[in-house]
């Protein structure tokens, strides 16, 4: 049963393959952006192109963070020959911490999408904008709740640890 955790490695490998495919698409978008930026007259279009690139970087970072930290915590520790962590930041991510980082990354991605909508507000109807803001606020409230729950868990652990001493 415990060995079944290695099945998860297939999922993390799949995330790495998806990330590589996304990097190819990102490279194409960077090339397209770089070749058109000199001829683009509209600063809003340039800003939208840059926001797309930032958004792509955030999505890629999110995928990498989830894949690496999940592999390290659920499948096999990423350590060198001396038993030290190969990537120190992964060791500091517990599941609660990872949830918060994922929630914050989703909020950042949602913020960029919302900003892109506001940059092209004339082409959208009120209903689309309202739904965009509402969905973004759901993400924000969800992250606040996750942070609150994580803080409660930390306080509970501290109380339990204090009562044992």
OpenMM code with the backbone's topology and positions (N, CA, C; nanometers):
from openmm import Vec3, app, unit

residues = "UNK UNK UNK UNK UNK UNK UNK UNK UNK UNK UNK UNK UNK UNK UNK UNK UNK UNK UNK UNK UNK UNK UNK UNK UNK UNK UNK UNK UNK UNK UNK UNK UNK UNK UNK UNK UNK UNK UNK UNK UNK UNK UNK UNK UNK UNK UNK UNK UNK UNK UNK UNK UNK UNK UNK UNK UNK UNK UNK UNK UNK UNK UNK UNK UNK UNK UNK UNK UNK UNK UNK UNK UNK UNK UNK UNK UNK UNK UNK UNK UNK UNK UNK UNK UNK UNK UNK UNK UNK UNK UNK UNK UNK UNK UNK UNK UNK UNK UNK UNK UNK UNK UNK UNK UNK UNK UNK UNK UNK UNK UNK UNK UNK UNK UNK UNK UNK UNK UNK UNK UNK UNK UNK UNK UNK UNK UNK UNK UNK UNK UNK UNK UNK UNK UNK UNK UNK UNK UNK UNK UNK UNK UNK UNK UNK UNK UNK UNK UNK UNK UNK UNK UNK UNK UNK UNK UNK UNK UNK UNK UNK UNK UNK UNK UNK".split()
positions = [
    Vec3(0.0822, -0.1187, 0.0000),
    Vec3(0.0000, 0.0000, 0.0000),
    Vec3(0.0869, 0.1256, 0.0000),
    Vec3(0.1899, 0.1257, 0.0821),
    Vec3(0.2761, 0.2432, 0.0897),
    Vec3(0.3487, 0.2659, -0.0429),
    Vec3(0.3850, 0.1596, -0.1110),
    Vec3(0.4540, 0.1725, -0.2395),
    Vec3(0.3648, 0.2329, -0.3476),
    Vec3(0.2342, 0.2319, -0.3256),
    Vec3(0.1438, 0.2888, -0.4265),
    Vec3(0.1643, 0.4387, -0.4434),
    Vec3(0.2339, 0.5024, -0.3489),
    Vec3(0.2611, 0.6457, -0.3632),
    Vec3(0.3452, 0.6747, -0.4858),
    Vec3(0.4220, 0.5750, -0.5325),
    Vec3(0.5047, 0.5962, -0.6526),
    Vec3(0.4195, 0.6114, -0.7784),
    Vec3(0.2941, 0.5710, -0.7724),
    Vec3(0.2027, 0.5938, -0.8849),
    Vec3(0.1852, 0.7442, -0.9073),
    Vec3(0.1920, 0.8213, -0.7986),
    Vec3(0.1793, 0.9665, -0.8103),
    Vec3(0.2890, 1.0270, -0.8970),
    Vec3(0.4030, 0.9609, -0.9045),
    Vec3(0.5136, 1.0120, -0.9863),
    Vec3(0.4703, 1.0274, -1.1321),
    Vec3(0.3802, 0.9421, -1.1790),
    Vec3(0.3290, 0.9528, -1.3163),
    Vec3(0.2581, 1.0863, -1.3352),
    Vec3(0.1803, 1.1281, -1.2365),
    Vec3(0.1088, 1.2553, -1.2449),
    Vec3(0.2064, 1.3734, -1.2460),
    Vec3(0.3095, 1.3656, -1.1611),
    Vec3(0.4065, 1.4752, -1.1558),
    Vec3(0.4907, 1.4796, -1.2831),
    Vec3(0.5197, 1.3635, -1.3390),
    Vec3(0.5887, 1.3600, -1.4685),
    Vec3(0.4984, 1.4199, -1.5763),
    Vec3(0.3698, 1.3891, -1.5705),
    Vec3(0.2734, 1.4480, -1.6639),
    Vec3(0.2686, 1.5994, -1.6525),
    Vec3(0.2762, 1.6510, -1.5283),
    Vec3(0.2810, 1.7956, -1.5098),
    Vec3(0.4079, 1.8546, -1.5708),
    Vec3(0.5191, 1.7826, -1.5585),
    Vec3(0.6442, 1.8308, -1.6178),
    Vec3(0.6349, 1.8340, -1.7704),
    Vec3(0.5733, 1.7325, -1.8292),
    Vec3(0.5549, 1.7299, -1.9758),
    Vec3(0.4626, 1.8436, -2.0183),
    Vec3(0.3545, 1.8635, -1.9441),
    Vec3(0.2621, 1.9735, -1.9756),
    Vec3(0.3326, 2.1081, -1.9627),
    Vec3(0.4187, 2.1206, -1.8628),
    Vec3(0.4941, 2.2436, -1.8438),
    Vec3(0.5898, 2.2681, -1.9606),
    Vec3(0.6517, 2.1613, -2.0098),
    Vec3(0.7409, 2.1743, -2.1258),
    Vec3(0.6615, 2.2181, -2.2493),
    Vec3(0.5444, 2.1607, -2.2694),
    Vec3(0.4604, 2.2011, -2.3826),
    Vec3(0.4170, 2.3468, -2.3678),
    Vec3(0.3847, 2.3861, -2.2470),
    Vec3(0.3456, 2.5246, -2.2208),
    Vec3(0.4636, 2.6191, -2.2465),
    Vec3(0.5850, 2.5734, -2.2160),
    Vec3(0.7048, 2.6544, -2.2411),
    Vec3(0.7250, 2.6775, -2.3907),
    Vec3(0.6950, 2.5759, -2.4714),
    Vec3(0.7049, 2.5912, -2.6174),
    Vec3(0.6054, 2.6968, -2.6640),
    Vec3(0.4821, 2.6871, -2.6161),
    Vec3(0.3788, 2.7855, -2.6522),
    Vec3(0.4189, 2.9247, -2.6037),
    Vec3(0.4748, 2.9326, -2.4842),
    Vec3(0.5205, 3.0600, -2.4291),
    Vec3(0.6315, 3.1190, -2.5157),
    Vec3(0.7248, 3.0356, -2.5592),
    Vec3(0.8338, 3.0823, -2.6449),
    Vec3(0.7795, 3.1412, -2.7750),
    Vec3(0.6777, 3.0753, -2.8301),
    Vec3(0.6137, 3.1271, -2.9515),
    Vec3(0.5507, 3.2641, -2.9246),
    Vec3(0.4820, 3.2784, -2.8111),
    Vec3(0.4184, 3.4055, -2.7763),
    Vec3(0.5235, 3.5149, -2.7536),
    Vec3(0.6366, 3.4805, -2.6916),
    Vec3(0.7435, 3.5780, -2.6717),
    Vec3(0.7978, 3.6233, -2.8076),
    Vec3(0.8209, 3.5282, -2.8974),
    Vec3(0.8695, 3.5619, -3.0314),
    Vec3(0.7694, 3.6524, -3.1039),
    Vec3(0.6443, 3.6163, -3.0985),
    Vec3(0.5396, 3.6952, -3.1639),
    Vec3(0.5335, 3.8352, -3.1042),
    Vec3(0.5417, 3.8445, -2.9714),
    Vec3(0.5393, 3.9733, -2.9028),
    Vec3(0.6610, 4.0576, -2.9416),
    Vec3(0.7776, 3.9943, -2.9415),
    Vec3(0.9012, 4.0671, -2.9725),
    Vec3(0.9036, 4.1175, -3.1165),
    Vec3(0.8464, 4.0429, -3.2078),
    Vec3(0.8483, 4.0850, -3.3483),
    Vec3(0.7433, 4.1906, -3.3801),
    Vec3(0.6414, 4.2035, -3.2968),
    Vec3(0.5370, 4.3024, -3.3252),
    Vec3(0.5441, 4.4266, -3.2373),
    Vec3(0.6225, 4.4235, -3.1295),
    Vec3(0.6229, 4.5355, -3.0346),
    Vec3(0.6735, 4.6650, -3.0985),
    Vec3(0.7674, 4.6571, -3.1902),
    Vec3(0.8213, 4.7778, -3.2521),
    Vec3(0.7208, 4.8454, -3.3443),
    Vec3(0.6289, 4.7677, -3.3988),
    Vec3(0.5339, 4.8216, -3.4947),
    Vec3(0.3971, 4.8503, -3.4334),
    Vec3(0.3772, 4.8059, -3.3102),
    Vec3(0.2472, 4.8266, -3.2435),
    Vec3(0.2395, 4.9702, -3.1929),
    Vec3(0.1350, 5.0392, -3.2292),
    Vec3(0.1173, 5.1788, -3.1901),
    Vec3(0.0376, 5.1931, -3.0601),
    Vec3(-0.0464, 5.0970, -3.0314),
    Vec3(-0.1348, 5.1053, -2.9163),
    Vec3(-0.0634, 5.0527, -2.7913),
    Vec3(-0.0390, 5.1421, -2.6949),
    Vec3(0.0286, 5.1022, -2.5711),
    Vec3(-0.0529, 5.0006, -2.4917),
    Vec3(-0.1848, 5.0087, -2.5007),
    Vec3(-0.2685, 4.9118, -2.4307),
    Vec3(-0.2458, 4.7706, -2.4832),
    Vec3(-0.2294, 4.7563, -2.6141),
    Vec3(-0.2028, 4.6241, -2.6722),
    Vec3(-0.0663, 4.5712, -2.6273),
    Vec3(0.0305, 4.6593, -2.6166),
    Vec3(0.1633, 4.6187, -2.5671),
    Vec3(0.1524, 4.5727, -2.4222),
    Vec3(0.0800, 4.6505, -2.3416),
    Vec3(0.0607, 4.6140, -2.2012),
    Vec3(-0.0148, 4.4822, -2.1876),
    Vec3(-0.1156, 4.4618, -2.2703),
    Vec3(-0.1896, 4.3352, -2.2676),
    Vec3(-0.0982, 4.2183, -2.3034),
    Vec3(-0.0110, 4.2386, -2.4013),
    Vec3(0.0852, 4.1343, -2.4379),
    Vec3(0.1792, 4.1024, -2.3226),
    Vec3(0.2256, 4.2051, -2.2542),
    Vec3(0.3139, 4.1842, -2.1382),
    Vec3(0.2396, 4.1135, -2.0253),
    Vec3(0.1144, 4.1530, -2.0026),
    Vec3(0.0354, 4.0874, -1.8981),
    Vec3(0.0149, 3.9399, -1.9295),
    Vec3(-0.0031, 3.9081, -2.0569),
    Vec3(-0.0168, 3.7671, -2.0952),
    Vec3(0.1111, 3.6907, -2.0602),
    Vec3(0.2272, 3.7517, -2.0850),
    Vec3(0.3540, 3.6851, -2.0543),
    Vec3(0.3720, 3.6675, -1.9030),
    Vec3(0.3354, 3.7694, -1.8268),
    Vec3(0.3427, 3.7586, -1.6798),
    Vec3(0.2480, 3.6501, -1.6300),
    Vec3(0.1280, 3.6486, -1.6844),
    Vec3(0.0289, 3.5475, -1.6489),
    Vec3(0.0820, 3.4072, -1.6776),
    Vec3(0.1431, 3.3907, -1.7929),
    Vec3(0.1998, 3.2598, -1.8297),
    Vec3(0.3097, 3.2180, -1.7327),
    Vec3(0.3931, 3.3130, -1.6925),
    Vec3(0.5003, 3.2822, -1.5973),
    Vec3(0.4425, 3.2402, -1.4625),
    Vec3(0.3363, 3.3064, -1.4185),
    Vec3(0.2722, 3.2695, -1.2918),
    Vec3(0.2115, 3.1300, -1.2985),
    Vec3(0.1464, 3.0986, -1.4096),
    Vec3(0.0875, 2.9651, -1.4252),
    Vec3(0.1972, 2.8592, -1.4241),
    Vec3(0.3054, 2.8845, -1.4965),
    Vec3(0.4162, 2.7881, -1.5010),
    Vec3(0.4782, 2.7697, -1.3625),
    Vec3(0.4948, 2.8793, -1.2897),
    Vec3(0.5502, 2.8710, -1.1537),
    Vec3(0.4589, 2.7910, -1.0624),
    Vec3(0.3302, 2.8108, -1.0767),
    Vec3(0.2324, 2.7372, -0.9964),
    Vec3(0.2423, 2.5877, -1.0228),
    Vec3(0.2482, 2.5495, -1.1487),
    Vec3(0.2582, 2.4074, -1.1846),
    Vec3(0.3875, 2.3477, -1.1290),
    Vec3(0.4987, 2.4193, -1.1464),
    Vec3(0.6275, 2.3692, -1.0971),
    Vec3(0.6262, 2.3557, -0.9453),
    Vec3(0.5729, 2.4556, -0.8759),
    Vec3(0.5690, 2.4530, -0.7299),
    Vec3(0.4864, 2.3345, -0.6797),
    Vec3(0.3710, 2.3127, -0.7397),
    Vec3(0.2856, 2.2017, -0.6970),
    Vec3(0.3518, 2.0680, -0.7269),
    Vec3(0.4078, 2.0524, -0.8463),
    Vec3(0.4694, 1.9248, -0.8845),
    Vec3(0.5891, 1.8921, -0.7965),
    Vec3(0.6788, 1.9884, -0.7785),
    Vec3(0.8017, 1.9616, -0.7021),
    Vec3(0.7714, 1.9386, -0.5543),
    Vec3(0.6930, 2.0279, -0.4947),
    Vec3(0.6672, 2.0125, -0.3510),
    Vec3(0.5815, 1.8898, -0.3217),
    Vec3(0.4870, 1.8579, -0.4105),
    Vec3(0.4057, 1.7381, -0.3896),
    Vec3(0.4894, 1.6116, -0.4041),
    Vec3(0.5776, 1.6086, -0.5035),
    Vec3(0.6657, 1.4925, -0.5204),
    Vec3(0.7527, 1.4763, -0.3952),
    Vec3(0.8093, 1.5882, -0.3476),
    Vec3(0.8975, 1.5833, -0.2309),
    Vec3(0.8235, 1.5357, -0.1062),
    Vec3(0.6996, 1.5781, -0.0880),
    Vec3(0.6302, 1.5417, 0.0350),
    Vec3(0.5531, 1.4101, 0.0260),
    Vec3(0.5107, 1.3709, -0.0943),
    Vec3(0.4255, 1.2523, -0.1049),
    Vec3(0.4936, 1.1295, -0.1643),
    Vec3(0.5943, 1.1486, -0.2488),
    Vec3(0.6555, 1.0344, -0.3162),
    Vec3(0.7923, 1.0037, -0.2568),
    Vec3(0.8849, 1.0966, -0.2724),
    Vec3(1.0216, 1.0724, -0.2266),
    Vec3(1.0894, 1.2052, -0.1986),
    Vec3(1.1589, 1.2135, -0.0876),
    Vec3(1.2307, 1.3364, -0.0516),
    Vec3(1.3402, 1.3641, -0.1536),
    Vec3(1.3530, 1.4912, -0.1903),
    Vec3(1.4568, 1.5338, -0.2839),
    Vec3(1.5795, 1.5742, -0.2021),
    Vec3(1.6690, 1.4769, -0.1777),
    Vec3(1.7880, 1.5008, -0.0959),
    Vec3(1.9121, 1.4578, -0.1722),
    Vec3(2.0273, 1.5151, -0.1326),
    Vec3(2.1537, 1.4765, -0.1950),
    Vec3(2.2151, 1.3587, -0.1188),
    Vec3(2.3387, 1.3239, -0.1511),
    Vec3(2.4042, 1.2070, -0.0912),
    Vec3(2.4252, 1.2219, 0.0598),
    Vec3(2.4374, 1.3450, 0.1080),
    Vec3(2.4578, 1.3680, 0.2510),
    Vec3(2.3256, 1.3810, 0.3268),
    Vec3(2.2141, 1.3643, 0.2593),
    Vec3(2.0847, 1.3713, 0.3240),
    Vec3(2.0307, 1.5121, 0.3385),
    Vec3(2.0971, 1.6096, 0.2742),
    Vec3(2.0497, 1.7477, 0.2792),
    Vec3(1.9511, 1.7714, 0.1653),
    Vec3(1.8566, 1.8592, 0.1903),
    Vec3(1.7567, 1.8909, 0.0889),
    Vec3(1.8232, 1.9561, -0.0313),
    Vec3(1.7891, 1.9077, -0.1505),
    Vec3(1.8450, 1.9652, -0.2730),
    Vec3(1.7883, 2.1042, -0.2991),
    Vec3(1.6665, 2.1219, -0.2612),
    Vec3(1.6018, 2.2515, -0.2791),
    Vec3(1.5351, 2.2883, -0.1471),
    Vec3(1.5992, 2.3776, -0.0765),
    Vec3(1.5603, 2.4105, 0.0602),
    Vec3(1.4165, 2.4613, 0.0715),
    Vec3(1.3697, 2.5383, -0.0261),
    Vec3(1.2359, 2.5967, -0.0164),
    Vec3(1.1264, 2.4912, -0.0166),
    Vec3(1.1531, 2.3757, -0.0787),
    Vec3(1.0520, 2.2699, -0.0827),
    Vec3(1.0312, 2.2111, 0.0562),
    Vec3(1.1393, 2.1980, 0.1311),
    Vec3(1.1293, 2.1412, 0.2655),
    Vec3(1.0455, 2.2286, 0.3578),
    Vec3(1.0392, 2.3581, 0.3280),
    Vec3(0.9634, 2.4506, 0.4123),
    Vec3(0.8151, 2.4555, 0.3777),
    Vec3(0.7755, 2.3860, 0.2725),
    Vec3(0.6349, 2.3876, 0.2310),
    Vec3(0.5607, 2.2686, 0.2905),
    Vec3(0.4759, 2.2962, 0.3869),
    Vec3(0.3865, 2.1913, 0.4345),
    Vec3(0.2572, 2.2022, 0.3534),
    Vec3(0.1678, 2.1052, 0.3638),
    Vec3(0.0453, 2.1112, 0.2830),
    Vec3(-0.0351, 2.2399, 0.3016),
    Vec3(-0.0425, 2.2915, 0.4229),
    Vec3(-0.1148, 2.4162, 0.4472),
    Vec3(-0.0478, 2.5342, 0.3786),
    Vec3(0.0834, 2.5382, 0.3885),
    Vec3(0.1615, 2.6423, 0.3232),
    Vec3(0.1449, 2.6362, 0.1718),
    Vec3(0.1479, 2.5147, 0.1191),
    Vec3(0.1322, 2.4968, -0.0256),
    Vec3(-0.0052, 2.5434, -0.0707),
    Vec3(-0.1084, 2.5117, 0.0071),
    Vec3(-0.2438, 2.5567, -0.0276),
    Vec3(-0.2502, 2.7090, -0.0351),
    Vec3(-0.1868, 2.7755, 0.0621),
    Vec3(-0.1873, 2.9215, 0.0610),
    Vec3(-0.1121, 2.9767, -0.0593),
    Vec3(0.0025, 2.9176, -0.0910),
    Vec3(0.0793, 2.9638, -0.2067),
    Vec3(0.0009, 2.9425, -0.3359),
    Vec3(-0.0655, 2.8293, -0.3477),
    Vec3(-0.1478, 2.8030, -0.4662),
    Vec3(-0.2623, 2.9043, -0.4733),
    Vec3(-0.3276, 2.9288, -0.3595),
    Vec3(-0.4386, 3.0254, -0.3573),
    Vec3(-0.3907, 3.1643, -0.3955),
    Vec3(-0.2752, 3.2054, -0.3446),
    Vec3(-0.2223, 3.3369, -0.3787),
    Vec3(-0.1825, 3.3452, -0.5257),
    Vec3(-0.1279, 3.2367, -0.5794),
    Vec3(-0.0939, 3.2355, -0.7218),
    Vec3(-0.2204, 3.2447, -0.8071),
    Vec3(-0.3257, 3.1753, -0.7663),
    Vec3(-0.4525, 3.1821, -0.8397),
    Vec3(-0.5092, 3.3238, -0.8335),
    Vec3(-0.4977, 3.3887, -0.7188),
    Vec3(-0.5452, 3.5267, -0.7074),
    Vec3(-0.4643, 3.6184, -0.7984),
    Vec3(-0.3334, 3.5988, -0.8025),
    Vec3(-0.2500, 3.6810, -0.8903),
    Vec3(-0.2875, 3.6596, -1.0370),
    Vec3(-0.3100, 3.5353, -1.0746),
    Vec3(-0.3500, 3.5037, -1.2125),
    Vec3(-0.4868, 3.5653, -1.2418),
    Vec3(-0.5790, 3.5516, -1.1479),
    Vec3(-0.7122, 3.6094, -1.1643),
    Vec3(-0.7041, 3.7618, -1.1749),
    Vec3(-0.6166, 3.8230, -1.0956),
    Vec3(-0.5993, 3.9690, -1.1003),
    Vec3(-0.5508, 4.0138, -1.2373),
    Vec3(-0.4589, 3.9385, -1.2939),
    Vec3(-0.4077, 3.9729, -1.4266),
    Vec3(-0.5173, 3.9592, -1.5315),
    Vec3(-0.5956, 3.8528, -1.5224),
    Vec3(-0.7073, 3.8362, -1.6166),
    Vec3(-0.8076, 3.9506, -1.6030),
    Vec3(-0.8350, 3.9890, -1.4793),
    Vec3(-0.9282, 4.0988, -1.4558),
    Vec3(-0.8709, 4.2296, -1.5099),
    Vec3(-0.7441, 4.2518, -1.4888),
    Vec3(-0.6795, 4.3722, -1.5417),
    Vec3(-0.6837, 4.3739, -1.6944),
    Vec3(-0.6643, 4.2573, -1.7553),
    Vec3(-0.6745, 4.2491, -1.9011),
    Vec3(-0.8155, 4.2867, -1.9474),
    Vec3(-0.9159, 4.2430, -1.8715),
    Vec3(-1.0541, 4.2800, -1.9058),
    Vec3(-1.0739, 4.4307, -1.8926),
    Vec3(-1.0211, 4.4883, -1.7857),
    Vec3(-1.0370, 4.6320, -1.7652),
    Vec3(-0.9619, 4.7132, -1.8709),
    Vec3(-0.8528, 4.6577, -1.9221),
    Vec3(-0.7776, 4.7278, -2.0270),
    Vec3(-0.8562, 4.7313, -2.1577),
    Vec3(-0.9451, 4.6368, -2.1767),
    Vec3(-1.0254, 4.6285, -2.2987),
    Vec3(-1.1742, 4.6356, -2.2622),
    Vec3(-1.2063, 4.7262, -2.1710),
    Vec3(-1.3403, 4.7320, -2.1125),
    Vec3(-1.4482, 4.7669, -2.2141),
    Vec3(-1.4120, 4.8389, -2.3174),
    Vec3(-1.5129, 4.8822, -2.4147),
    Vec3(-1.5722, 4.7659, -2.4944),
    Vec3(-1.4988, 4.6558, -2.5026),
    Vec3(-1.5486, 4.5421, -2.5809),
    Vec3(-1.6283, 4.4421, -2.4971),
    Vec3(-1.6429, 4.4695, -2.3668),
    Vec3(-1.7134, 4.3758, -2.2785),
    Vec3(-1.8431, 4.4360, -2.2270),
    Vec3(-1.9376, 4.3498, -2.1997),
    Vec3(-2.0621, 4.3966, -2.1411),
    Vec3(-2.0513, 4.3932, -1.9883),
    Vec3(-2.1464, 4.4585, -1.9229),
    Vec3(-2.1446, 4.4681, -1.7778),
    Vec3(-2.1515, 4.3316, -1.7097),
    Vec3(-2.2258, 4.2420, -1.7690),
    Vec3(-2.2420, 4.1075, -1.7108),
    Vec3(-2.1080, 4.0350, -1.7045),
    Vec3(-2.0290, 4.0418, -1.8107),
    Vec3(-1.8970, 3.9763, -1.8129),
    Vec3(-1.8047, 4.0354, -1.7073),
    Vec3(-1.8069, 4.1672, -1.6955),
    Vec3(-1.7226, 4.2318, -1.5942),
    Vec3(-1.7672, 4.1964, -1.4534),
    Vec3(-1.8980, 4.1949, -1.4321),
    Vec3(-1.9508, 4.1603, -1.2999),
    Vec3(-1.9102, 4.0181, -1.2615),
    Vec3(-1.9235, 3.9248, -1.3539),
    Vec3(-1.8838, 3.7867, -1.3265),
    Vec3(-1.7337, 3.7767, -1.3024),
    Vec3(-1.6550, 3.8523, -1.3776),
    Vec3(-1.5099, 3.8507, -1.3563),
    Vec3(-1.4724, 3.8970, -1.2177),
    Vec3(-1.5321, 4.0074, -1.1725),
    Vec3(-1.5054, 4.0595, -1.0383),
    Vec3(-1.5572, 3.9628, -0.9321),
    Vec3(-1.6757, 3.9078, -0.9536),
    Vec3(-1.7337, 3.8144, -0.8552),
    Vec3(-1.6462, 3.6904, -0.8393),
    Vec3(-1.6026, 3.6348, -0.9487),
    Vec3(-1.5174, 3.5153, -0.9414),
    Vec3(-1.3854, 3.5473, -0.8736),
    Vec3(-1.3285, 3.6621, -0.9061),
    Vec3(-1.2036, 3.7039, -0.8415),
    Vec3(-1.2235, 3.7178, -0.6901),
    Vec3(-1.3346, 3.7768, -0.6493),
    Vec3(-1.3607, 3.7940, -0.5067),
    Vec3(-1.3806, 3.6604, -0.4361),
    Vec3(-1.4377, 3.5630, -0.5060),
    Vec3(-1.4500, 3.4282, -0.4478),
    Vec3(-1.3109, 3.3714, -0.4206),
    Vec3(-1.2176, 3.3916, -0.5147),
    Vec3(-1.0800, 3.3456, -0.4928),
    Vec3(-1.0167, 3.4162, -0.3735),
    Vec3(-1.0378, 3.5468, -0.3621),
    Vec3(-0.9811, 3.6238, -0.2514),
    Vec3(-1.0378, 3.5752, -0.1178),
    Vec3(-1.1689, 3.5600, -0.1105),
    Vec3(-1.2319, 3.5127, 0.0136),
    Vec3(-1.1833, 3.3712, 0.0471),
    Vec3(-1.1715, 3.2867, -0.0552),
    Vec3(-1.1208, 3.1509, -0.0330),
    Vec3(-0.9800, 3.1514, 0.0246),
    Vec3(-0.8944, 3.2388, -0.0261),
    Vec3(-0.7574, 3.2482, 0.0254),
    Vec3(-0.7571, 3.2993, 0.1687),
    Vec3(-0.8430, 3.3953, 0.1980),
    Vec3(-0.8524, 3.4457, 0.3356),
    Vec3(-0.8971, 3.3358, 0.4310),
    Vec3(-0.9937, 3.2573, 0.3897),
    Vec3(-1.0408, 3.1456, 0.4730),
    Vec3(-0.9287, 3.0434, 0.4926),
    Vec3(-0.8571, 3.0102, 0.3846),
    Vec3(-0.7442, 2.9169, 0.3979),
    Vec3(-0.6391, 2.9698, 0.4949),
    Vec3(-0.6085, 3.0986, 0.4846),
    Vec3(-0.5115, 3.1593, 0.5759),
    Vec3(-0.5588, 3.1549, 0.7195),
    Vec3(-0.6866, 3.1820, 0.7410),
    Vec3(-0.7444, 3.1776, 0.8753),
    Vec3(-0.7382, 3.0365, 0.9324),
    Vec3(-0.7758, 2.9377, 0.8524),
    Vec3(-0.7727, 2.7981, 0.8973),
    Vec3(-0.6291, 2.7546, 0.9262),
    Vec3(-0.5356, 2.7940, 0.8412),
    Vec3(-0.3951, 2.7592, 0.8633),
    Vec3(-0.3440, 2.8212, 0.9935),
    Vec3(-0.3844, 2.9444, 1.0180),
    Vec3(-0.3430, 3.0102, 1.1415),
    Vec3(-0.4026, 2.9400, 1.2638),
    Vec3(-0.5288, 2.9004, 1.2556),
    Vec3(-0.5913, 2.8269, 1.3655),
    Vec3(-0.5190, 2.6943, 1.3918),
    Vec3(-0.4826, 2.6256, 1.2831),
    Vec3(-0.4107, 2.4993, 1.2993),
    Vec3(-0.2752, 2.5223, 1.3649),
    Vec3(-0.2049, 2.6271, 1.3276),
    Vec3(-0.0750, 2.6572, 1.3876),
    Vec3(-0.0897, 2.6889, 1.5357),
    Vec3(-0.1923, 2.7651, 1.5702),
    Vec3(-0.2167, 2.7975, 1.7111),
    Vec3(-0.2530, 2.6724, 1.7903),
    Vec3(-0.3332, 2.5846, 1.7307),
    Vec3(-0.3710, 2.4598, 1.7969),
    Vec3(-0.2488, 2.3724, 1.8202),
    Vec3(-0.1627, 2.3610, 1.7205),
    Vec3(-0.0401, 2.2829, 1.7360),
    Vec3(0.0479, 2.3413, 1.8447),
    Vec3(0.0575, 2.4741, 1.8502),
    Vec3(0.1387, 2.5396, 1.9545),
    Vec3(0.0811, 2.5128, 2.0932),
    Vec3(-0.0516, 2.5164, 2.1050),
    Vec3(-0.1151, 2.4885, 2.2351),
    Vec3(-0.0917, 2.3435, 2.2783),
    Vec3(-0.1049, 2.2527, 2.1843),
    Vec3(-0.0838, 2.1105, 2.2148),
    Vec3(0.0618, 2.0859, 2.2544),
    Vec3(0.1540, 2.1466, 2.1794),
    Vec3(0.2956, 2.1318, 2.2103),
    Vec3(0.3276, 2.1919, 2.3471),
    Vec3(0.2657, 2.3076, 2.3779),
    Vec3(0.2876, 2.3730, 2.5066),
    Vec3(0.2328, 2.2923, 2.6234),
    Vec3(0.1210, 2.2240, 2.6017),
    Vec3(0.0598, 2.1455, 2.7113),
    Vec3(0.1363, 2.0176, 2.7364),
    Vec3(0.2108, 1.9667, 2.6379),
    Vec3(0.2882, 1.8443, 2.6556),
    Vec3(0.4171, 1.8705, 2.7319),
    Vec3(0.4626, 1.9948, 2.7302),
    Vec3(0.5904, 2.0265, 2.7975),
    Vec3(0.5746, 2.0569, 2.9406),
] * unit.nanometer
topology = app.Topology()
chain = topology.addChain("A")
for resn in residues:
    res = topology.addResidue(resn, chain)
    for name in ("N", "CA", "C"):
        topology.addAtom(name, app.Element.getBySymbol(name[0]), res)
